[in-house]
């Protein structure tokens, strides 16, 4: 798989008003219950700042229709419509994104939130059938800020 994008998601876990520190194990259980063979994401970034691995990076994920074959999926624990990231989670996310951007030579502009696939549809990169109504990774998550921080982390090496 050629990684051209990194897509950020929320676990959309409603428990504890979106503060639940959802584990990769729990998400794997939800996804396998849907009949998938594994968790759909490559990484889960916990609210306490731990980073858990999901699907191996060299395997196609199941997280963003239209982009799975050319992206990695990173999921934030909790619920991004209800709670912003914790400071530890934001730091861990940015560190992970910078590492992945460097490894796969993905520019920070191609770190997108799931909801931003609509921009790719508007740009003609994706077919209109891939348009989404999702708010993922959540209304409390600014992808502009995530990109600024990732780009800064890359520059600082
Ligand atoms: Zn998503």
Boltz pocket constraint, residues with backbone or C-beta under 6 A from the ligand:
constraints:
  - pocket:
      binder: B
      contacts: [[A, 8], [A, 9], [A, 10], [A, 63], [A, 114], [A, 134], [A, 136], [A, 137]]
      max_distance: 6.0
